[in-house]
Amino acid sequence: MTRVQLVNVTRRFGQTVAVDRFSADIADGEFITLLGPSGCGKTTTLRMVAGLVEPSAGTIVFDDQVMNGVPTNRRNIGLAFQSHALFPHLSVARNVAFGLEVKGRPKSDIRQRVDEMLAMVELSDYAERSPAQLSGGQQQRVALARMLATDPRVLLFDEPLSALDRNLRDTLKYSILDLQRRTKKTAIYVTHDQSEAFAISDRIFVMNEGHIEQAGSQLDIYLRPQSEFVANFVGDNNPVHGRVTGFVRQDDGSRLVEVTSGAVRLLAIDTGGLKQGEAAVAFVRPETIEVLERVEQSNNPYVLEGTVEQVVFEGPTVRLMVDVDGTPLLVEVGGLTRLSLIGADRKRIRIWPREVSAVRDRTTVAA
C-alpha cells in the first residue's frame, strides 16, 4: 500500500491554469474520487499523478519518494482508461500477461499470476478467447485484471465506465470497489457521474475550474455543501437566498443558523461561520422536505405553507413544485404519502424542510 500526497500541484497550459494549487493527502488503501464537470481539471490531476503530464508547480509524493520527473514506467502504477485498450490480436490471458512479460517475469510466475487475476475478475473460463468475443463489461474486467497483474502501488481510474450503458456501469462500479478492497490498493478515481462517486469513495474531491471546491465524505458533500457550486452540482437542491436572522444552540453544543427570505424561514447547519444579518444561501434537498398533515407540528416556526403548482408522478416518487409566498420549492415525496398527492394541483399544503445547510452568499458579497 502507498500513501499519496499532492502539495500545491499546479498545471498551466500557456496562459490557462488547468489545475490550481491542488493539495490532498491520500492514506494507504484509501479510495478517493475526483468529481466534477468536463474541463474542471480532474483528468489533468490524475495524469500528473501518473507521470503523463508534469506539474508546472507543486510536489507529488508516493510514501517518502518525490515523483516529480519520474517517468510513468518507473512509478509502478495501474491505469484504467475510458477505452479498455486491449490488444485485439492477443487472447484474454495474453492481454493480462502483457505487463508481466514486459517486466521479464518467469513464465511459470506469469501463468500463476494470470490465473489468479482471471479468477479474481471471474473470467477464468474466458482465458483463450479474443477481446472481440467478450461483452463490454467483460472487456473492462480484463483491463482491470491486466492492471492488477503487475501489483501496482497505486490504482488510477480515468472514467473507466463512461463508455458503458447505465446498468453495466452500476454493476461494474461495485466490482471495482470490491477489487480495491480485496487488494487494499490506494486508488484515485476520476468521474463526472455522481452516483459512481457516492457508491465507491472513501472521500470525494469536488473540483471546479481547476481547484477543489470541497473535499469530504459522501454525507459532507451531500448534506453540508460549502459552496453554491457543490450544492447545485451534486443532486437536486433548492437554493434560498436570504439573511441570517438568528441562531439556535443545540443540546450537543452545536449551533444552527436561521435564514429568512420573505415568508420562508429555515433552520440550517452553518457550514461557513455566518454572522447575524449577513447575506446567506440556504440549500434544501427536495427529498428532505416532509409533507405534513395540517395538525402536525402546529407550533413549529419552521413549518411552511404553500400552494402546489405542479405534480409529477415518477413511480417511486412524486415531485411537487410548491410556491411559498413567491419562493418556489421542489419537494420529492416517496412511500404511500405520494399517492395522496396525485392530482393535488393548486392545493394548499404544509411542509417542513428537515435537513438544511447554509453558506455565505458570495454573489451578494461580490456585488
N, C-alpha and C positions, 0 to 999 in steps of 0.2 A: 504494500500500500504506500501511497505517496501523498504528502501534503503539498498543495499548490498555492503559491502566493503571487498575486499581481499587485504591484505597488505603483500607483500613479501612471499606469500604462496608457500611452497616447499614440495615436497613429494619424498622420496627416498625409493626404494626397494633394500635393500642391497647396493651394490655399484652403482646401476643405479639410476640416477636422472630423474624421470618421469615428474615432474613439477619443474621448476626452477624460484623461486622468482617472481611468478605471482602476479601482482597488478592491481586492477580495482576498480573503484568507479561507481556503477550502481545506477542510480537515481530511485526514486519512479515511478513505472509504465513503466519503460524503458524495451525494448525488445532487448537483446544483443545476439549475436551468436558467439560461439567458432567454428571457421572454420579451418580445416587442414587435412592433410593426416592421415592414420592409424598410431598409435603409437606416435602422436605428443604431447599427454598429455591432450587433451581436455576432454575426458571422466573422467580421474582421477581428473581433476579440478572440474568437475560437482559433482562427488561422494564425494569430500571433502566438497563442499557446502551443500550437502545433509546429511552429517554426516556418510556416509557409509565407508569412509576412513578418518583417522585422519591425519592432516598435520604433516610433520616432523619438520617444522618451519613455522613461519608466523601466521597471525591472520585473522579470518573470523568474520565479524560483521554484524548483522541484526539490522538496526537502531542503537541504542546505546548498544546493547547486544552482548557481545563476545560469539560466538557459539562454540569455541574450547571445546571439551569434552562434549558438549550437545548431547544426543542421538538423532537419527533421529526422533523418535516418539514424541519428545518434541520440534522439530523445526517448526512444523506446515507448512510443505512444501507439494507441489503436485509433484508427479513423473510420468513421462510418458516414457516408455522404447520402444525398438525395438519390443519386444513381448508385445502384448496387456495385457497378464497376467490376462485375465478374468476367473472367476470361471465357468467351463463348466456346473456344476450341478445347478447353480443359474440362474434365469431369468435376463433379462436386468435390470429390476427395482431393483432386489435384489443385483445385482452387483454394481449399483450406490449407493444403500443404505448401502453397507457394512461398509464403513468407519464411517458413522454416527452411525450405530448400535454399532460398537466397542467403540465409544465415549459415548455411553449411552444416546443418544438424545431421547426425547419422540417420540412415534410412529407417532403422528399427525404431528409433525415437520418434521419427516423423509419423510412421504408421500408427504408433500407440497414441500420439497426441491427436492425430486426425480422428481416430476412433473415439477418443474422449470428447472432442469438440462436437462431433456429429451426434453423439449420444446426448450431449447437453442440450442441443437445439432440436432434438427429436427427429433427426434426419438420417439415422444410421442406414435405413433401407434405401436411401437415395444416393449412396456414395458414388456409383458408377454412372449416374445419369448426367446429362449435359444441362447447363443452366436453362436452355430453351425448353426443356421438358418439365420445368418447375413453374409453379404459380408465382405471382409477385411476392407473396408473403414468404414462400419457401426460399426464394432467391435472397430476400432480406435476411433470413435466418442463416443462410450460407455465408453471407457477408459478415454477419456477427460472429460466426464460428471462425472465419478466417482472421478477423480482427483479434479474437481472444487467443488464437492458437500460439502466438509468439509471446504470450504472457506479458503484455504491455504494462507499464507503470500507471498510465492514465488513459481513460477511455474518452474519446471526443466524438460527439454526435452532431452533425450538421443537418438538421431537419431530415432525418433518415426515413421518415414515414410520409412525407408530404406528397409523394407520387402515388400513394396507395389510396384505395377507397376507404370511406369512413369506418365501415365495420371491421376491415382488416387493420386499420390504424388502432382501433380500440382494443383489438386482441394483442397486437404486437407491442404496444407500449408497455403492457404488463409483462410480456416476455422479456423485454429489455430490462425492466426493473428487476425481474426475477434473476436474470443472469448477473446483473450488477451486484445484487445482494449476495448471491452464491459465491461470486468471485471476490467480493469485498474490494473492488477496484474503485479508486476515485474517478468520478465521472462528471463531465461538463456537457450539457445537452442544449442545443440551440433549437428554438421553435417559435412560431408566431401563434401556435394553437394553445389556447388557454387550458383546454381540457387535458392535453398531454402534460403540460407543466404542473397542473394541480394534482394529477394522478400519480406522478412518479418522483417528484422532487422532495429532497430534504429542505432545500431553500430555493427561493425564486428571486432572481435579479431582474426587475422590470427596467428595460432600457428605452431611452428616448433621445433622439438626436445626439447619439454618441456618449451619453452619460447615464449613470444609474439614477433612476427616479426613486426607486425603493427596493430594498432587499429584506427578505424575511420569510417566515413560514407561510403556508397557504392561508391560514387564518389571519395573519398580519396583513397580507396583501388584499384579501377579500373583504374583511370586516373593518380594517383600520387603515385604509389608504391614506397616504401622507401628501398626496397632491391630486389635483383635479384630473390630471392625465391618467394616473393609475386608476382612479375611481371609474373613469369613463372607459378605459381600455379593457379592464377586467370585468366582464359581465355587464348586465344592465344596472343602471343606477338612476336615482332621482336626485339631481343636484338642486339644492335650495339655497339661494343667495340671500343672506340676511345679516343681522348684527348680534353680537353677544349681549344678552340681556340678563345673565345671571349664572350662578354656579350652584351645584348641589353636591355636598360631600357624602360619599358612600360609607357604609359600615366598615369596609375594609381600608378606609383612609383615602381611597382614590377619589378623583374629582370629575364630575360630569359638567358639561357646559350647556347652557340654554341658548339656542339660536332662534331668533324670531324674524319672520318675514311676513308682514301683513298679519293675516289671521292664523298663520301657521307658526306654532311654537313647538320646537323639537328639543329633546334632551339627548345629548350626544357624547360620545367618547371624544375627549380633546386630544388629538394627535399632534398638535402644533404649538402648545403653550399660549393659548389665546388669552386676551385681556378684555376686561369689561368695555363694551361699546365698540369693539373692533369689528371690522367687516369680516365675515366668515362664510364659508360654504359648507353646508351640511349635506351628507350623502346618505340616501336611504335606499337600501336594496329592495326591489319590488316584493320579493318573497318573504321579507321580514316584517311586512306590514300586515297586521291582523285585522280582519273584518269582525266587528263586534255586534252583538245584539244590543238593542237600544238601552237595556237595563244594565249592561256590563260597564264597569269602570266609569260610573257616572261622576265620580269625584276626581278623576284623573285629569289634571290640567293639560296633559299632552295627547289626549284623545281628540281627534279632528272629525269634523262633519263636512261631508261634501256631496256633490252630485255625480252620479255615474254617467259619463258622457259616451262611453263605448264599452262593449263587452265582446271579447274574442274567445271562443271556446277552442282549446287546443288539445282536447282529450284529457291528459292527466292534470292539466291546469286550466284555469280561466284567467285571462288577463283583462283587467279593468283600467280604464282611464278615468280617474276621479278628479273633479275640479273642486279645490278647496279655496273658495273666495278668490279665484283668479290664478291660483297656483296648481298646475297640473301634476298629478302623481300617478305613476304607473304602479298597479297593485297586481301581484300574482297570487292566486289562491288555489290550493290543492285540496284533496280529501273530499268528503261529502258536501262541505260548505260550498264548493264551486258550483254544484248543481242547482242550488237555490238562487244563484246569482245570474243564471242564464236568462236573458230577456229582461235584465234589470236596467235598461237604458233609462236615463233621466230619473233614476231612483235615488233618494237620499239615503246615505249610509254613514256609519260611524267607523272610523279606522284608527288604529293605534300603531304608529311606527315603533317597533320594539328594539331594533338594532340600528343605531345611527352613529356616524362618525363625523367629525368636523375639522376643518383646517382653515388657515388664514386665506382670505380671498385675495389672491395675488393679482387678479385682474383689476380690482379696485385700487390696490396699492400702486400698481403700475400707472394707473390713470391719474 
